[in-house]
């Protein structure tokens, strides 16, 4: 799936993209505004979609002078599932946060990075997960960690249909990688979406290296 195009999971047509725009805010949109947000689809194509949605009652049409505006009908029976679909990205991140919350103190930090974080997902994109664990663990904790990482990748695929790709570091490895100027850490710091731990803790691991450089 494409978390940046949630309606594509049920319809690959322009209808889904238009609905995603209307569901993003409880305000009225003109056809030209919808077109600017989508950057794809002609004005005539969007007008035809809106006409169909108005006929279904899902979208409300108003005319102010010569300007036609359209907004989602929040009282429609289909409004709730439409809104739920429009929020798939935040639903995914919330579900991920809740799952990782059960990992305990061994997990110091986690973030989603890559195309999910930048909003550039394609249908076959991996979902990139960045994990930092404590350095001092015993054999039993290592086994539990490995099982959790395997299960996490499986769950991400089950939730989305996309492959989950997990990148792991220990705290010591993070500091060494930061000192070496590893680009991945910069990407996570700049674009990553934190789902466990705090961004301030992660940034603190990078600062000493930044000062040395």
KOLGUMI-141411 format. One line per 8 residues: their letters; for each residue x, y, z of N, C-alpha, C. Coordinates in steps of 0.001 Angstrom, whole numbers. Each point is the difference from the previous one (the first is absolute). Layout:
BEGIN
A	X,Y,Z,X,Y,Z,X,Y,Z; ...
//
This chain:
BEGIN
XXXXXXXX	834,-1186,0,-834,1186,0,877,1247,0; -637,1129,-215,675,1291,73,-665,806,1110; 707,180,1100,-575,734,1120,-253,1462,-362; 718,504,-992,-229,1377,-460,-1186,95,-954; -512,-1152,-465,-1208,-35,-841,-931,-1082,565; -581,245,1163,-749,-1043,698,-1186,-554,-771; -660,817,-805,-1185,-479,-712,355,-930,-1151; 1277,-18,-389,429,-909,-1055,-105,-1462,434
XXXXXXXX	-146,-233,1310,-174,-1370,482,-1340,-583,-419; -976,864,-283,-1330,-483,-392,-401,453,-1392; 596,1103,-489,-294,458,-1358,1198,741,-560; 514,-433,-1148,1162,677,-586,-379,1215,-835; -1265,357,-24,-477,1066,-872,172,1374,640; -289,1013,-805,62,1385,459,-988,264,1130; -1077,-777,49,-1002,181,1057,640,-72,1391; 875,-983,180,636,-168,1299,887,1175,364
XXXXXXXX	764,492,-973,876,1140,267,-804,1246,362; -1105,215,-696,-852,1155,294,-605,-129,1400; -466,-1192,333,-548,-224,1339,1044,258,1083; 1235,-391,-275,1073,210,976,192,1484,279; -92,824,-1030,128,1447,187,-1158,534,826; -1216,-370,-366,-1174,514,705,-32,-461,1461; 480,-1211,226,-21,-541,1363,1125,544,869; 930,730,-606,1150,498,765,-377,1166,917
XXXXXXXX	-1114,668,-287,-422,1132,829,-1488,264,-210; -664,420,1061,-1437,285,-98,-214,1422,-501; 516,254,-1194,-168,1302,-650,-425,-246,-1437; -449,1043,-661,-438,-114,-1390,1177,237,-939; 46,-765,-1086,1054,110,-998,-616,350,-1350; 694,808,-772,-375,197,-1385,698,-1064,-844; -430,-157,-1231,627,-976,-893,1476,338,-211; 308,1282,-172,1395,392,-220,866,-275,1225
XXXXXXXX	-576,143,1197,760,-310,1214,300,-1492,88; -993,-821,-310,218,-1448,0,1072,-362,-1015; -42,591,-1164,965,-297,-1052,1417,390,420; 151,1145,666,1334,433,451,564,-954,1041; -847,-504,879,462,-922,1038,408,-1335,-609; -792,-488,-938,278,-1308,-600,1178,52,-974; 135,1065,-723,1006,181,-1061,-175,-994,-1150; -992,-856,80,-334,-920,-1090,-1506,81,-227
XXXXXXXX	-429,-364,-1182,-1428,58,-296,-386,1362,-562; -783,-22,-1038,-439,1252,-625,-1140,618,796; -229,1275,-232,-1111,663,654,-1322,-624,-378; -134,-396,-1259,-1233,-634,-448,-186,-1363,638; 1100,-754,120,-87,-1312,650,-412,127,1458; 558,985,706,-353,226,1403,-1451,437,119; -453,839,-939,-1401,444,28,-942,-1187,-147; 313,-928,-897,-846,-1179,-196,-26,-878,1256
XXXXXXXX	1163,-146,641,60,-771,1244,-882,641,1061; 128,1297,166,-786,716,1019,-1494,-97,-298; -363,46,-1276,-1412,-141,-372,-528,-1363,423; 799,-1049,-212,-407,-1356,422,-131,-94,1516; 939,596,713,-13,-79,1461,-1154,810,587; -324,1117,-644,-1161,789,433,-1275,-815,-197; -99,-708,-1134,-1179,-828,-268,-155,-1104,1037; 1124,-484,535,-33,-1027,1046,-310,590,1376
XXXXXXXX	68,1317,109,-263,658,1276,1208,80,905; 1125,-566,-443,1212,-6,822,630,1387,50; -194,760,-1052,561,1346,-96,-1137,1002,-142; 157,1131,663,-985,1074,-78,508,1095,-934; -892,493,-836,351,1028,-987,-683,1308,356; 780,1063,-7,-547,1339,223,481,915,-1124; -798,1019,-288,386,979,-1011,-101,1392,587; 1134,697,-32,53,1375,491,341,877,-1191
XXXXXXXX	-989,717,-518,206,738,-1237,255,-983,-1125; 1124,127,-649,357,-916,-1072,955,-1096,463; 310,7,1279,982,-959,538,-704,-1212,584; 378,-1180,-473,-520,-1255,526,971,-562,1033; -529,-375,1155,842,-579,1046,-559,-1354,411; 905,-829,544,-363,-1375,357,624,-345,1348; -762,-714,810,510,-433,1307,-584,-1353,355; 727,-705,847,-438,-1329,414,-1266,127,851
XXXXXXXX	-933,-890,-197,-1231,-26,800,256,-878,1218; 318,623,1125,388,-746,1197,-1167,-773,621; -1232,288,-430,-1159,-712,539,-381,-1215,-848; 669,-177,-1108,-302,-1130,-886,401,-1318,667; -732,-1067,-294,300,-1309,571,1417,-467,-355; 482,405,-1160,1329,-423,-441,1113,902,520; -350,1075,694,1013,966,427,1028,-623,942; -478,-816,943,924,-581,977,1052,-888,-656
XXXXXXXX	-386,-970,-849,1044,-796,-663,872,821,-940; -559,1031,-617,805,863,-867,1067,719,828; -397,541,1142,953,683,863,1053,-965,530; -424,-1231,316,947,-1003,489,1045,-325,-1066; -446,-133,-1245,931,-256,-1098,970,1170,-187; -504,1202,118,844,1176,-214,1093,116,1056; -192,-667,1138,951,104,1115,849,-1256,169; 132,-806,-1054,753,-1250,106,1446,218,427
XXXXXXXX	618,1068,-451,1391,245,363,152,189,1508; -848,860,581,73,218,1446,-440,-1241,767; -940,-763,-553,-427,-1251,639,1153,-993,58; 766,-82,-1089,1163,-887,-31,1021,405,1057; 313,1290,83,997,463,964,-470,-222,1436; -1283,220,256,-541,-221,1337,66,-1470,379; -344,-872,-930,49,-1435,262,1436,-447,261; 924,568,-750,1413,-319,182,489,453,1373
XXXXXXXX	-389,1206,402,384,511,1318,-515,-912,1116; -1254,-422,-103,-578,-864,1031,717,-1343,68; 343,-544,-1155,711,-1284,-16,1382,141,638; 738,1040,-349,1358,170,513,9,382,1475; -1095,538,492,-91,374,1408,174,-1207,910; -301,-1190,-520,136,-1220,806,1391,-598,-8; 946,636,-656,1352,-556,-95,849,299,1228; -414,936,814,728,290,1224,1248,838,-216
XXXXXXXX	884,-27,1024,1159,900,26,1090,-380,-991; -45,-1206,-530,1030,-411,-964,-39,870,-1250; -1171,431,-389,-151,875,-1161,175,1452,437; 1048,647,-516,253,1381,371,-661,994,-942; -68,-363,-1280,-555,945,-973,-453,-765,-1235; -1064,491,-629,-467,-584,-1258,-609,1095,-856; 184,-129,-1305,-564,980,-934,-295,-680,-1327; -972,549,-690,-274,-384,-1384,710,1004,-883
XXXXXXXX	738,-488,-994,695,921,-885,-208,-435,-1450; 672,657,-925,-147,-365,-1408,-1262,582,-615; -549,-713,-978,-1110,532,-798,-1273,209,812; -204,-778,1059,-1182,222,853,96,1368,671; 1180,319,505,184,1266,715,-43,1198,-940; 455,-184,-1236,55,1126,-939,-1261,134,-846; -936,-972,126,-1234,65,-776,181,-373,-1452; 1033,-799,-304,287,-373,-1391,-154,-1498,-248
XXXXXXXX	-832,-639,774,-186,-1441,-146,-524,-364,-1380; 507,-1121,-507,-565,-643,-1179,-646,-1298,457; -719,-643,-892,-735,-1200,387,918,-1074,556; 1199,-123,-547,915,-1060,418,1099,496,944; -174,1188,572,1015,538,908,111,-837,1271; 1229,-140,495,193,-581,1323,-415,1019,1054; -319,-500,1179,-224,877,1140,1224,-116,890; 758,1088,82,1294,-1,680,-161,382,1464
XXXXXXXX	501,-868,874,-77,218,1441,1412,53,584; 215,963,846,1317,232,612,-129,-251,1500; 797,-927,532,-81,-360,1409,1354,171,673; -20,503,1228,1202,73,830,-281,-736,1306; 873,-928,338,-172,-774,1227,1143,278,963; -199,-343,1255,1056,155,991,1178,-904,-348; 1182,408,407,1209,-761,-332,173,-1211,909; -228,186,1283,265,-1063,979,-1226,-890,177
XXXXXXXX	-17,-1118,-696,-1081,-973,126,599,-1391,114; -746,-905,653,491,-1372,115,-559,-854,-1138; 352,-1275,12,-385,-901,-1098,-1513,-114,-122; -688,-116,1128,-1464,-126,-44,-653,1240,-597; 501,1160,386,-547,1247,-549,268,106,-1497; 1160,-493,-423,311,12,-1431,-986,-862,-788; -338,-1160,543,-948,-889,-675,-1385,639,-86; -426,610,1103,-1307,669,16,-16,1128,-1029
XXXXXXXX	1084,750,-57,93,1112,-957,-119,-506,-1435; 730,-1042,-327,-24,-537,-1367,-1405,-463,-388; -684,-648,940,-1372,-444,-276,-921,1190,-205; 180,1043,791,-841,1193,-132,228,701,-1339; 1247,75,-433,302,641,-1279,-627,-789,-1150; 106,-1325,74,-608,-841,-1033,-1511,178,-32; -618,35,1177,-1445,174,82,-407,1397,-465; 810,991,301,-299,1366,-437,-45,78,-1526
XXXXXXXX	982,-586,-661,20,6,-1462,-1217,-720,-555; -388,-1103,647,-1177,-747,-449,-1268,831,162; -140,677,1133,-1191,802,256,-126,1158,-983; 1111,666,-278,-28,1123,-937,-504,-464,-1363; 474,-1160,-429,-458,-550,-1279,-1471,-379,63; -434,-576,1120,-1409,-378,157,-897,1231,15; 466,1072,620,-805,1226,100,-109,738,-1329; 1057,-68,-815,69,873,-1176,127,-725,-1337
XXXXXXXX	516,-1225,21,296,-695,-1246,1390,314,-524; 717,909,645,1360,376,-402,1026,-718,866; 1168,-258,-550,1065,-621,772,501,957,1073; 146,-512,1222,585,783,1072,1507,-216,23; 776,1065,-89,1461,-100,12,509,675,1267; 594,-800,878,433,490,1312,1511,213,-3; 425,1189,395,1410,318,183,241,146,1498; 943,-772,537,233,-24,1440,1377,559,358
XXXXXXXX	44,705,1115,1258,464,582,-75,-195,1513; 1165,-186,618,79,140,1445,378,1448,302; -90,377,1265,379,1368,372,1451,289,-376; 892,-946,271,1410,195,-336,194,130,-1508; -731,-816,-754,124,58,-1464,-488,1327,-551; -1050,542,627,-512,1301,-433,1069,1071,158; 666,7,1151,1017,1026,247,1168,-151,-965; 397,-1239,-263,1099,-232,-936,-400,420,-1416
XXXXXXXX	-1231,-335,-385,-475,354,-1339,-132,1513,-143; -432,658,1077,-122,1456,-34,1375,641,-149; 986,-542,710,1362,526,-95,557,-172,-1409; -439,-1068,-674,460,-262,-1365,-790,784,-1044; -1014,724,455,-794,816,-919,-926,-810,-884; -530,-1105,514,-868,-857,-811,-1253,756,-453; -249,-45,-1301,-1091,786,-584,-1376,-459,461; -153,-1291,252,-1303,-521,429,-483,706,1262
XXXXXXXX	910,245,932,-380,659,1251,-478,1423,-249; 617,661,-954,-442,1359,-343,-1403,-25,-598; -265,-1007,-838,-1330,-121,-594,-1050,-221,1073; 305,-886,953,-951,-282,1081,-218,1250,849; 1084,710,307,-108,1203,826,-807,1083,-706; 138,93,-1321,-655,1058,-753,-1440,-327,-346; -261,-1266,-389,-1313,-342,-554,-742,-1085,767; 683,-694,906,-618,-1135,676,-1193,385,864
XXXXXXXX	-947,-920,86,-1190,188,833,163,-866,1245; 181,633,1141,266,-720,1245,-1218,-792,438; 203,-1300,303,-1092,-857,474,331,-670,1332; 1204,214,515,365,-485,1338,1189,824,482; 34,279,1308,1049,855,520,-267,1454,-352; 1040,806,63,-155,1425,-284,1027,456,-1025; -408,958,-809,913,555,-1001,1181,690,677; -243,624,1160,1081,698,697,1101,-964,413
XXXXXXXX	-382,-1216,455,1022,-987,367,823,-391,-1221; -674,-260,-1109,715,-409,-1212,936,1100,-473; -481,1231,-27,838,1117,-442,1217,180,902; -181,-286,1298,1113,130,938,1124,-978,-328; -346,-1160,-575,1024,-970,-375,828,490,-1191; -567,912,-784,670,490,-1201,807,1272,249; -333,735,1062,616,1307,205,1507,-33,204; 552,-912,815,1440,-3,167,742,-119,-1326
XXXXX	-496,-847,-900,620,-151,-1302,-101,1289,-798; -1124,685,115,-214,1246,-727,993,1067,480; 240,47,1325,931,987,531,1429,-282,-457; 366,-1313,-57,1350,-352,-430,249,351,-1454; -1067,-93,-828,164,292,-1422,-4,1501,-262
//
